[in-house]
Amino acid sequence: MTDIRWGILAPGNIAHSFTQDLRTAGLDVAAVGSRRLDAARAFAAEFDIPNAYGSYEELVADPDVDIVYVASPHSHHRDQAILALEAGKHVLIEKAVTLDAAEAAEIREAARRRGLLAMEAMWTRYLPHMIRIRELIAEGAIGDVRTLFADHTQSLPTDPGHRLNALELGGGALLDLGIYPVSFAVDILGHVADTRATGRLSETGADTEVAISLAHDGGAVSSLVTSSRAQGPNVAHILGTDGRIEIDRVWYTPTSFRLIGRDGAVALDYRSEVEGRGMQFQALYAEDLIRAGRTDSDLLPFDESIAIMAVLDDIRAQVGVVYPSAR
């Protein structure tokens, strides 16, 4: 298989950003599906996509689609990813991959039954600056990594009817924003052994601020903060026994970082040069996996996505957030 053909499921804001980056990378977008045919047609016209469908069932049945990008709210990811998998399509699923770990495990099993790729669209992991940071850590550039700090804080809509504040859609800071620093901490420091969290809830019961402390296997610790009501620095620091890495704002997008030695001198000043937002790197990685006949990501194995969801489940329970459909 040479050309991998993409189908876009749910043409919302994140799908616009993703599809623009697919076009930037010269990738093939074959179809888009929405619950509203007019929305699908408008999206198709904007990005010159040949096929537009007024249902997700029609999208996943399209023989010209090889992989489906699931861009709907978290509450729908499980059902729509499984719909695509059962139709024989690989899936790239927006983060957070589901509402909870149990739903994510259902997707894993569906993908295994069909021998297909299921991958979480945590696009930050695939960015060039993150790849370089992992290389430096593996080389021992900052010694034994001891701790990590990161925030993902934004000032988002406060309307109780907005998706971000609707519990039935998985609304709240945790799944939309907090997933980034939690996934980052697991990526750098490994499996979570213990979780402590506290937070504030909105009038809808959705979380607006969450402070998270994680203890990781091996003894490293991380301190993470997320908020949907206040804009913060959105920077990250990784501290080791021989130095540290300081990632500039916005750390989870293409950005710069510095490697600083124990003497305080800058040993490396890295600058990202990425066209677009950078969401194309995860798509290129997924395409390489499909061409190689592989069904899991080395940079974010689906079992790790499930483990991260279990951490988020624990945080949610400690903070007191209850999604109506979650288990």
N, C-alpha and C positions, 0 to 999 in steps of 0.2 A: 504494500500500500504506500503510495507516494503522497498524494494530496489527502489530507484529513479534512473532512467537511463538518463544519460546526452548525449546530442548531441552538438557538437562543430561546430559553423557556422563561417567559415573564419579562417583557421589555421595559423595566423600570429604570431608575437612575443608575444603579450599579451596572446594569446590563449595557447602558449607553457607554459608560466609561470602558467597560471590558471590550465591547465590540469596536469602539474607536481604536483601542490598542491592538486588537486583532487585525484591523485594517492597516494600522501603522506597520505591523510586522508582515503584511502581505499574505495573511492567512485566509482560508476559504470559508466564508459564512454562507451556508446554503439555505437556511430557513429560520424563521422566527415564529413562535407561537404565543398567543395570548388568549385570555378568556374573552377578549373583545376583538373581533376581526378588524375593526377600524384602527385600534391601537397597533395591532400587528402590521397592518398595511402601512401606517405612518412610519413605523420603525424601519420596515423594509425599504421604503422610499428614501429615508434618510441615509441608510448605509448601503444602498444598492444591493439588497438581498433578493434573490429570485423568487422565493416562496414565502408566503405569509399565511398563517392559519389562525382560525378563531377558536381553536381548542388545543390543549396539550396532547390529547390523544392523536390528533392529526399530525402534529409535529413529530412525535416519536415514531409514527408509522411511515414517515417519509423515507424512502430508500436511499435518498441522496444525503442523509444525515448519518454521520459516523459517531459523533460525540455530542452530548447535550450539556449545555451550561445551564444549571438550575439557579435562577436568580430571584426566586420568589421569597416571601417572608420565611423565617426559620420554621414556623409552624407547619409549612407545607413541604419542606424539603424531603422528609422521609417518603411520603406518598408519591411525590413527583419523581424523585430519583429512582424509586423502585419501578414506577411506571415506565421510565426510559430503559432501565436495565432489562425488564421483562420483554421489552420490544427489541432487545438486542443491541442497545446503544451504550457506549461508554458514557460516564458522567463525571463532570467537574462541578462540584456543589459549593455554592457560596458558603462562607463561614458566617456564623458558627454552623457546622455541618448539619445539625438538627437541634431540636429543643433539649434533648437529653441523651445520655449515653445509651440507653436502651434502644432508642430510635436509630442511633448511628449503627448499633450492632445489627439491626435488621437490614440496613443498607449493605453492610459488609457481607452478610450471608447471601443476599440476593445477587451481589456481584460475584461471589464465589460460585454460586450455582451456575451462573451463565458464563463464567470465565472472562469477565469484563473488568475494565478499569473503573474503580470508584476512587475519587480523589477530592480532598477538601481544597477549596480555592483560597487557601491562606497564602496569598500572592507575595507577601513580605518575605517568606522563606526563600523565594526564588530570585530575589533581586541581587544584582551584582555586589552591592556593598555588604549584604548579609553573607553571601558566599565567601567574600574575602575575610570577613570577621571570623567565620568558622575556621577558615584556613589558618589564620593567625593564632587562634586559640589552640588548634591542633598542633601547631608548630612550637607551642610553649612560649609565645611572645610575651604573655603577661603572667607566666608561671601558673601556679595552681589557682584556678578560678574559685573565688570565695563567695561572691555575692553579686547581685544584679538589681538595678533600680530602673523602673520604667513607668511612664504614665501615658494614658490615652484619654484625653479630656477635651470635650467640645461643648459648645453652647448650641444645643439642638432644639427643635420645636417643643414647646411646652403644652400645646393643645392636647387635652385628654383624649381626643378622638384620633390623634395622629398614630400611625403604625408604631412609632418608637415608644409610645406610652400605652399601647394596647397589650395587656397580658395574654389575650387569646392568640396574638400573633408573635409572642415571644419578645414583646417590647421591653425596653430597659437598657441601661448602659452596659450591662454585663455581656449580653450576646452580641450586641452591635459593636462595642468598643473594647470592653474588658477582655474579650477573646484574644485580642492582639498581644497585650503584654503577657497574658498567661501562656499562650502558645510560644512566645519568644523565650520566656523563662524556662519552659520545658525543653525547647530546642537547645539552649545554651547549657543548662544545668542538669537536665535529665529528669527522670521520673519524680513525681511529687510523693513524698512520704507523709507529709502532714500539712493541713490547710487551716488557716485562721482568717476569718473575714468579719467585717462589720460594715454597715452601710445605712443609707437613708432611702426611704421609699416615697414615691409621689402619691397623689390622691387616688390614682388608679391602682396602686399596689406595685407598680413597676419600680425598679431600682433606679435612682438618679445618681448616687455616689456609692462607690464601694472601695474600701481599702483592704488589700489582700497581702497576707504574709504566708509564704510557702517555704517549707523545708524540703530539700531534695535529697534523693539517695546520694550518699557520699558526703553529706554534711553541708553543702552549700545552701544559702538561703537567698530568697528574693523578696523585694518589697515593691508592690504594684498598686497603682491607683487608677480608677476610671471614674469619669463623671460625664453626664449628658447635659448638665446645666451650667457648667463653668469651663471656659477655655484655659488650658494650662500650657506649660512649655512643650509638652510632647517630645521629650528627649529621653535618652536611655544611657545608662553607664554600666559597664561590666568591670568589676574589680578583681584583680588577681594579686598574688604575692609579689610579683615582679613588675607590676604596672597596671594600667587600666585602659579601657577603650571608652571614649566619650562619643556618642552618636548624636548628631545635631538634630534639630527639628526639621522636618517631621520624621522621626526615626524609622517609622514603618513604611515610608515611601522612599524613592530614590533620593539619597542625601549624602552628606559628608560625615566623616568621622576622623578622630585622631587617636593614635596609639601613643600613650604617654608612659615613659619609663618611671622607675622608682625615684629617679633624681628629678622628676618633674619636667624633663625635656621631651619635646615632641619628636618621637622616633619615626612617625609616619603620618602624613596628612593626606587622606583619601578623599577624592571628589568624584561623585557619580556623574556620568554623562549618559543619560537615558532619554530616548525619544518617547514622548507620551507619558502616561502615568506610571507605566511599568508593569501593567497587568498581563502583558504579552508573554513574559518569561515563564509563568506557570503554564500557559497554553502551549508554548513551544516544548516545554518539558513533558507535558501530557502527550503531545503528538509523538515525541521520541519514544515514550514508553509503548504507545500503541504500535508503532512501526516495529519495535523490538519484540512484540508479542507478550509484553509484561503487563501485569494487572495491579501493581502497587508502586507507590512513590518511595524512593530512597530518602528524599528530603523530608517527607511527612507521610510515613506509613499510615494506612487507615486505622490500624490498631492504636497508633498514637493519637489520632484524632478522637477515637473513642475514649482513650484515657484522659485526654484533655476535657472532653465533655463530662467525664465523671468528676473531675476537679471543679468544673463549673456547677455541676449538680450540688456538690458539697458546699460551695460558696453560696449558692442560691438558698439552700436550706438554712445556713447560718444567718443569712441576712433576712430571711422570711418572705422570699418571693415564691409564689405558687402559680404556675401556669395551669390553666384549667384542664388542658389535655395531656399534660406531662405526667409521668409516673414516678 
